[in-house]
Amino acid sequence: MTKKRFIAPVLAGVVVFGAVTAFAAGFTVTSKTVVSGNATVSACNAGAAVSYTTAWDATVPGYVVSTAPITTAAGCGLMAYKVTLTGAAGVSLAEQTGSLIAAGSASPNFATNKILAANVVGISVTITG
C-alpha cells in the first residue's frame, strides 16, 4: 500500500513537469541582453494646475463636468497629458488624453462622458513627454 501512495504523486509530478516543459519549448527567446538602471530626468515644470468647469445637462438632469482646463509652463508644450476624474474611494469616473498646445495648456472635453459634478471628489493630471 505504501508503494501506491508513493507512485501516484510521482506520476502526477512527471505529467505536470512534462506538460510545462512542452509548453516552455514553444517559446523562442532571441534577446541577448537585459538592461536595467535608472537616470535623473528633468521636469518641464515644477507644477501643473487642473480644474473643471460644469454645465447644465437636461438629459441627466444635473450639472455635469464640461471641460478640465490644464495650465502649465510653456516648457511642457506639445507633451502628452492624461486627466482623470475620480469619485468616492478613488474610483476613476472618466479619463481624457491628448497633447498640450505649444503654450503648455489644454482644455479636455468631458461633456460626452456626462459625469455628474456632484460625484467628482478628485481630479488629477499627468504630463509625459
N, CA, C and O of each residue as an XYZ file, in Angstrom:
516
protein
N       0.819     -1.186      0.000
C       0.000      0.000      0.000
C       0.869      1.258      0.000
O       0.486      2.270     -0.587
N       2.024      1.207      0.646
C       2.929      2.342      0.683
C       3.440      2.669     -0.712
O       3.631      3.838     -1.049
N       3.665      1.624     -1.537
C       4.136      1.853     -2.900
C       3.107      2.634     -3.713
O       3.484      3.501     -4.501
N       1.814      2.348     -3.539
C       0.767      3.048     -4.281
C       0.719      4.519     -3.888
O       0.525      5.389     -4.736
N       0.895      4.791     -2.600
C       0.911      6.191     -2.138
C       2.089      6.944     -2.736
O       1.985      8.139     -3.011
N       3.185      6.273     -2.937
C       4.387      6.904     -3.457
C       4.301      7.088     -4.973
O       4.741      8.111     -5.496
N       3.749      6.125     -5.670
C       3.715      6.147     -7.137
C       2.774      7.220     -7.665
O       3.110      7.870     -8.655
N       1.623      7.436     -7.062
C       0.651      8.417     -7.566
C       1.223      9.834     -7.594
O       1.101     10.497     -8.623
N       1.849     10.341     -6.508
C       2.409     11.694     -6.577
C       3.569     11.808     -7.562
O       3.717     12.831     -8.231
N       4.375     10.781     -7.652
C       5.499     10.813     -8.592
C       4.971     10.851    -10.018
O       5.472     11.616    -10.843
N       3.971     10.038    -10.317
C       3.388     10.018    -11.657
C       2.762     11.379    -11.997
O       2.918     11.875    -13.112
N       2.058     11.976    -11.036
C       1.463     13.310    -11.262
C       2.549     14.343    -11.529
O       2.390     15.193    -12.405
N       3.641     14.282    -10.792
C       4.753     15.220    -10.997
C       5.372     15.086    -12.364
O       5.701     16.090    -12.997
N       5.539     13.864    -12.832
C       6.115     13.627    -14.155
C       5.205     14.185    -15.243
O       5.683     14.791    -16.202
N       3.902     13.986    -15.100
C       2.945     14.500    -16.090
C       2.970     16.025    -16.117
O       3.031     16.621    -17.192
N       2.924     16.665    -14.942
C       2.926     18.133    -14.880
C       4.238     18.681    -15.411
O       4.227     19.623    -16.203
N       5.374     18.118    -14.999
C       6.666     18.596    -15.472
C       6.778     18.462    -16.980
O       7.283     19.361    -17.653
N       6.306     17.339    -17.515
C       6.346     17.135    -18.961
C       5.497     18.144    -19.708
O       5.895     18.625    -20.769
N       4.322     18.472    -19.162
C       3.439     19.449    -19.812
C       4.061     20.839    -19.775
O       4.012     21.565    -20.768
N       4.646     21.217    -18.638
C       5.272     22.540    -18.525
C       6.468     22.637    -19.447
O       6.666     23.665    -20.093
N       7.272     21.584    -19.522
C       8.436     21.586    -20.397
C       8.004     21.696    -21.853
O       8.613     22.441    -22.622
N       6.979     20.978    -22.238
C       6.484     21.043    -23.612
C       5.940     22.433    -23.922
O       6.140     22.942    -25.025
N       5.250     23.057    -22.957
C       4.725     24.405    -23.148
C       5.863     25.404    -23.305
O       5.824     26.252    -24.197
N       6.873     25.313    -22.450
C       8.003     26.244    -22.499
C       8.812     26.066    -23.767
O       9.413     27.026    -24.251
N       8.842     24.861    -24.319
C       9.600     24.616    -25.535
C       9.011     25.369    -26.720
O       9.682     25.524    -27.740
N       7.768     25.843    -26.610
C       7.132     26.582    -27.692
C       7.565     28.033    -27.791
O       7.212     28.706    -28.759
N       8.318     28.536    -26.823
C       8.769     29.922    -26.827
C      10.167     30.035    -27.411
O      11.006     29.158    -27.205
N      10.416     31.123    -28.145
C      11.746     31.401    -28.661
C      12.203     32.732    -28.091
O      11.523     33.747    -28.248
N      13.332     32.730    -27.443
C      13.886     33.954    -26.881
C      15.072     34.350    -27.734
O      16.010     33.570    -27.897
N      15.040     35.571    -28.288
C      16.108     35.984    -29.179
C      16.982     37.093    -28.598
O      18.050     37.371    -29.145
N      16.567     37.726    -27.521
C      17.348     38.808    -26.948
C      18.603     38.271    -26.281
O      18.578     37.211    -25.656
N      19.687     38.997    -26.413
C      20.946     38.573    -25.800
C      21.367     39.489    -24.670
O      22.388     39.246    -24.027
N      20.586     40.558    -24.409
C      20.952     41.469    -23.337
C      19.737     41.800    -22.491
O      18.603     41.817    -22.969
N      19.999     42.056    -21.256
C      18.984     42.541    -20.339
C      19.519     43.848    -19.780
O      20.648     43.904    -19.293
N      18.711     44.899    -19.849
C      19.156     46.209    -19.422
C      18.302     46.679    -18.264
O      17.080     46.534    -18.279
N      18.942     47.232    -17.281
C      18.245     47.780    -16.137
C      19.040     48.977    -15.653
O      20.253     49.045    -15.849
N      18.360     49.920    -15.023
C      19.078     51.076    -14.490
C      18.134     52.193    -14.132
O      16.914     52.029    -14.135
N      18.711     53.317    -13.828
C      17.919     54.493    -13.532
C      18.671     55.727    -13.979
O      19.885     55.686    -14.180
N      17.960     56.812    -14.134
C      18.553     58.065    -14.556
C      17.702     59.206    -14.027
O      16.491     59.066    -13.856
N      18.335     60.313    -13.775
C      17.617     61.503    -13.355
C      17.049     62.177    -14.589
O      17.754     62.373    -15.579
N      15.782     62.529    -14.529
C      15.160     63.229    -15.645
C      14.702     64.597    -15.158
O      14.344     64.766    -13.992
N      14.716     65.545    -16.039
C      14.291     66.885    -15.647
C      12.807     67.066    -15.933
O      12.264     66.474    -16.865
N      12.177     67.873    -15.137
C      10.754     68.160    -15.315
C      10.605     69.381    -16.212
O      11.477     70.249    -16.253
N       9.505     69.432    -16.917
C       9.256     70.589    -17.769
C       8.739     71.758    -16.944
O       8.739     72.899    -17.407
N       8.295     71.473    -15.714
C       7.691     72.497    -14.872
C       7.642     71.976    -13.440
O       7.599     70.766    -13.216
N       7.648     72.868    -12.494
C       7.566     72.455    -11.086
C       6.157     72.002    -10.721
O       5.977     71.301     -9.724
N       5.169     72.382    -11.496
C       3.797     72.004    -11.188
C       2.862     72.337    -12.323
O       3.164     73.157    -13.190
N       1.738     71.693    -12.298
C       0.698     71.960    -13.281
C      -0.603     72.120    -12.518
O      -0.764     71.573    -11.427
N      -1.522     72.864    -13.088
C      -2.820     73.075    -12.446
C      -3.919     72.510    -13.347
O      -3.873     72.636    -14.570
N      -4.901     71.888    -12.708
C      -6.047     71.383    -13.440
C      -7.286     71.626    -12.586
O      -7.252     71.486    -11.364
N      -8.353     71.984    -13.234
C      -9.631     72.214    -12.549
C     -10.711     71.681    -13.484
O     -10.403     71.046    -14.492
N     -11.967     71.933    -13.155
C     -13.002     71.552    -14.117
C     -14.135     72.565    -14.096
O     -14.392     73.231    -13.093
N     -14.806     72.657    -15.246
C     -15.960     73.529    -15.386
C     -17.197     72.641    -15.488
O     -17.105     71.462    -15.828
N     -18.344     73.223    -15.192
C     -19.590     72.461    -15.256
C     -20.583     73.143    -16.187
O     -20.486     74.336    -16.474
N     -21.522     72.358    -16.637
C     -22.603     72.879    -17.475
C     -23.857     72.061    -17.175
O     -23.774     70.870    -16.875
N     -25.011     72.705    -17.258
C     -26.281     72.024    -17.015
C     -26.573     71.092    -18.179
O     -26.459     71.488    -19.339
N     -26.946     69.867    -17.879
C     -27.323     68.896    -18.907
C     -28.722     68.396    -18.579
O     -28.913     67.642    -17.624
N     -29.694     68.816    -19.371
C     -31.089     68.470    -19.115
C     -31.358     66.977    -19.289
O     -32.335     66.464    -18.744
N     -30.513     66.271    -20.037
C     -30.736     64.838    -20.248
C     -30.347     64.009    -19.028
O     -30.785     62.865    -18.901
N     -29.526     64.565    -18.123
C     -29.081     63.795    -16.958
C     -30.159     63.744    -15.880
O     -30.355     62.623    -15.409
N     -30.852     64.688    -15.430
C     -30.555     66.123    -15.416
C     -29.622     66.462    -14.254
O     -29.645     65.827    -13.199
N     -28.821     67.464    -14.484
C     -27.914     67.940    -13.458
C     -26.709     68.620    -14.077
O     -26.562     68.685    -15.298
N     -25.847     69.126    -13.196
C     -24.613     69.749    -13.653
C     -23.577     68.657    -13.895
O     -23.295     67.849    -13.010
N     -23.013     68.640    -15.100
C     -22.002     67.658    -15.468
C     -20.673     68.364    -15.704
O     -20.634     69.567    -15.960
N     -19.592     67.609    -15.617
C     -18.274     68.165    -15.910
C     -18.211     68.432    -17.406
O     -18.466     67.546    -18.222
N     -17.872     69.654    -17.748
C     -17.810     70.057    -19.145
C     -16.381     69.962    -19.678
O     -16.110     69.202    -20.608
N     -15.473     70.732    -19.087
C     -14.070     70.710    -19.504
C     -13.183     70.658    -18.268
O     -13.637     70.903    -17.151
N     -11.907     70.333    -18.485
C     -10.923     70.304    -17.409
C      -9.674     71.033    -17.870
O      -8.707     70.403    -18.298
N      -9.690     72.381    -17.784
C      -8.552     73.161    -18.260
C      -7.253     72.813    -17.506
O      -7.239     72.694    -16.281
N      -6.184     72.657    -18.265
C      -4.851     72.382    -17.726
C      -3.982     73.597    -18.016
O      -3.990     74.121    -19.130
N      -3.236     74.041    -17.018
C      -2.256     75.102    -17.241
C      -0.914     74.657    -16.665
O      -0.839     74.102    -15.569
N       0.121     74.909    -17.419
C       1.483     74.581    -17.009
C       2.436     75.485    -17.780
O       1.988     76.343    -18.541
N       3.704     75.314    -17.602
C       4.696     76.162    -18.275
C       4.809     75.819    -19.760
O       4.485     74.711    -20.189
N       5.272     76.791    -20.524
C       5.454     76.580    -21.960
C       6.467     75.474    -22.228
O       6.439     74.867    -23.299
N       7.359     75.199    -21.282
C       8.330     74.128    -21.451
C       7.683     72.760    -21.585
O       8.316     71.815    -22.056
N       6.435     72.649    -21.179
C       5.698     71.378    -21.292
C       4.894     71.315    -22.590
O       4.246     70.308    -22.875
N       4.938     72.386    -23.370
C       4.167     72.452    -24.602
C       4.387     71.242    -25.492
O       5.504     70.735    -25.599
N       3.334     70.787    -26.120
C       3.289     69.669    -27.064
C       3.489     68.299    -26.406
O       3.568     67.286    -27.101
N       3.572     68.265    -25.073
C       3.692     66.980    -24.380
C       2.315     66.349    -24.202
O       1.291     67.027    -24.297
N       2.303     65.055    -23.946
C       1.054     64.314    -23.760
C       0.524     64.522    -22.344
O       1.294     64.679    -21.397
N      -0.795     64.521    -22.215
C      -1.408     64.634    -20.888
C      -2.479     63.559    -20.722
O      -2.979     62.995    -21.695
N      -2.814     63.295    -19.464
C      -3.941     62.435    -19.122
C      -4.621     63.068    -17.923
O      -3.984     63.281    -16.891
N      -5.901     63.371    -18.046
C      -6.688     63.930    -16.950
C      -7.680     62.866    -16.509
O      -8.387     62.277    -17.326
N      -7.720     62.628    -15.188
C      -8.624     61.623    -14.636
C      -9.523     62.262    -13.597
O      -9.047     62.926    -12.676
N     -10.834     62.059    -13.748
C     -11.810     62.474    -12.741
C     -12.063     61.264    -11.849
O     -12.315     60.164    -12.340
N     -11.993     61.474    -10.533
C     -12.205     60.362     -9.618
C     -13.394     60.629     -8.710
O     -13.728     61.771     -8.396
N     -14.017     59.535     -8.301
C     -15.156     59.596     -7.400
C     -14.785     59.028     -6.042
O     -13.612     58.992     -5.668
N     -15.784     58.591     -5.319
C     -15.587     58.028     -3.987
C     -14.608     56.860     -4.044
O     -14.608     56.083     -4.999
N     -13.786     56.747     -3.023
C     -12.777     55.679     -2.892
C     -11.763     55.702     -4.028
O     -11.115     54.688     -4.293
N     -11.612     56.839     -4.704
C     -10.612     56.965     -5.759
C     -10.954     56.260     -7.057
O     -10.081     56.060     -7.902
N     -12.212     55.879     -7.227
C     -12.639     55.176     -8.442
C     -12.613     56.148     -9.621
O     -13.126     57.263     -9.527
N     -12.015     55.718    -10.726
C     -11.955     56.541    -11.932
C     -13.344     56.645    -12.560
O     -13.983     55.636    -12.856
N     -13.800     57.886    -12.757
C     -15.106     58.128    -13.379
C     -14.964     58.337    -14.884
O     -15.814     57.902    -15.660
N     -13.883     59.007    -15.290
C     -13.641     59.275    -16.706
C     -12.202     59.727    -16.876
O     -11.562     60.199    -15.937
N     -11.711     59.571    -18.093
C     -10.329     59.929    -18.394
C     -10.256     60.487    -19.807
O     -10.913     59.979    -20.716
N      -9.472     61.516    -19.988
C      -9.246     62.099    -21.316
C      -7.741     62.233    -21.519
O      -7.011     62.572    -20.587
N      -7.285     61.969    -22.727
C      -5.871     62.117    -23.074
C      -5.743     63.017    -24.282
O      -6.701     63.217    -25.029
N      -4.551     63.559    -24.467
C      -4.295     64.419    -25.604
C      -2.917     65.016    -25.505
O      -2.063     64.519    -24.772
N      -2.700     66.092    -26.250
C      -1.418     66.797    -26.234
C      -1.650     68.255    -25.890
O      -2.613     68.870    -26.348
N      -0.762     68.799    -25.082
C      -0.819     70.223    -24.743
C      -0.483     71.053    -25.977
O       0.244     70.592    -26.857
N      -1.004     72.260    -26.045
C      -0.612     73.160    -27.130
C       0.782     73.701    -26.804
O       1.286     73.480    -25.702
N       1.398     74.394    -27.731
C       2.771     74.885    -27.561
C       2.930     75.752    -26.318
O       4.000     75.765    -25.710
N       1.886     76.475    -25.933
C       1.960     77.342    -24.756
C       1.898     76.550    -23.451
O       2.112     77.119    -22.381
N       1.611     75.253    -23.518
C       1.580     74.414    -22.331
C       0.217     74.298    -21.682
O       0.133     74.097    -20.470
N      -0.842     74.418    -22.444
C      -2.188     74.307    -21.863
C      -3.068     73.429    -22.742
O      -2.719     73.098    -23.875
N      -4.211     73.063    -22.189
C      -5.200     72.277    -22.925
C      -6.524     72.395    -22.195
O      -6.574     72.851    -21.053
N      -7.590     71.985    -22.853
C      -8.908     72.005    -22.243
C      -9.674     70.750    -22.661
O     -10.561     70.821    -23.511
N      -9.338     69.602    -22.069
C     -10.018     68.360    -22.428
C     -11.522     68.452    -22.197
O     -11.976     69.020    -21.204
N     -12.282     67.890    -23.119
C     -13.736     67.972    -23.076
C     -14.323     66.691    -22.491
O     -14.153     65.609    -23.054
N     -15.014     66.820    -21.358
C     -15.656     65.689    -20.696
C     -17.173     65.688    -20.893
O     -17.861     64.855    -20.303
N     -17.705     66.590    -21.697
C     -19.161     66.743    -21.839
C     -19.848     65.453    -22.270
O     -20.930     65.137    -21.777
N     -19.242     64.712    -23.173
C     -19.884     63.486    -23.658
C     -19.874     62.363    -22.618
O     -20.625     61.396    -22.748
N     -19.035     62.481    -21.591
C     -18.997     61.464    -20.536
C     -20.179     61.587    -19.572
O     -20.529     60.628    -18.884
N     -20.789     62.774    -19.530
C     -21.948     63.044    -18.668
C     -21.706     62.634    -17.203
O     -22.515     61.933    -16.594
N     -20.580     63.087    -16.665
C     -20.227     62.811    -15.269
C     -20.836     63.905    -14.396
O     -20.517     65.083    -14.553
N     -21.714     63.509    -13.475
C     -22.297     64.495    -12.557
C     -21.199     65.135    -11.727
O     -20.383     64.440    -11.122
N     -21.178     66.462    -11.700
C     -20.158     67.185    -10.945
C     -20.211     66.823     -9.464
O     -19.178     66.814     -8.795
N     -21.384     66.530     -8.950
C     -21.537     66.177     -7.536
C     -20.820     64.865     -7.201
O     -20.495     64.622     -6.039
N     -20.571     64.026     -8.196
C     -19.900     62.746     -7.963
C     -18.365     62.829     -8.019
O     -17.673     61.875     -7.663
N     -17.846     63.975     -8.467
C     -16.401     64.133     -8.591
C     -15.810     64.582     -7.248
O     -16.179     65.622     -6.703
N     -14.894     63.773     -6.739
C     -14.221     64.147     -5.485
C     -12.743     64.423     -5.713
O     -12.062     64.902     -4.805
N     -12.232     64.133     -6.902
C     -10.819     64.397     -7.201
C     -10.590     64.526     -8.681
O     -11.367     64.043     -9.504
N      -9.493     65.197     -8.998
C      -9.081     65.337    -10.392
C      -7.556     65.324    -10.419
O      -6.913     65.944     -9.572
N      -6.983     64.625    -11.383
C      -5.535     64.562    -11.465
C      -5.101     64.728    -12.918
O      -5.846     64.432    -13.852
N      -3.875     65.210    -13.075
C      -3.308     65.358    -14.400
C      -1.895     64.768    -14.387
O      -1.127     64.960    -13.444
N      -1.583     64.052    -15.453
C      -0.244     63.511    -15.652
C       0.257     64.039    -16.976
O      -0.438     63.946    -17.988
N       1.470     64.599    -16.981
C       2.071     65.122    -18.204
C       3.343     64.316    -18.470
O       4.214     64.200    -17.607
N       3.429     63.770    -19.666
C       4.586     62.963    -20.024
C       5.133     63.416    -21.371
O       4.408     63.968    -22.198
N       6.394     63.179    -21.571
C       6.970     63.524    -22.869
C       8.449     63.612    -22.813
O       9.090     63.894    -23.826
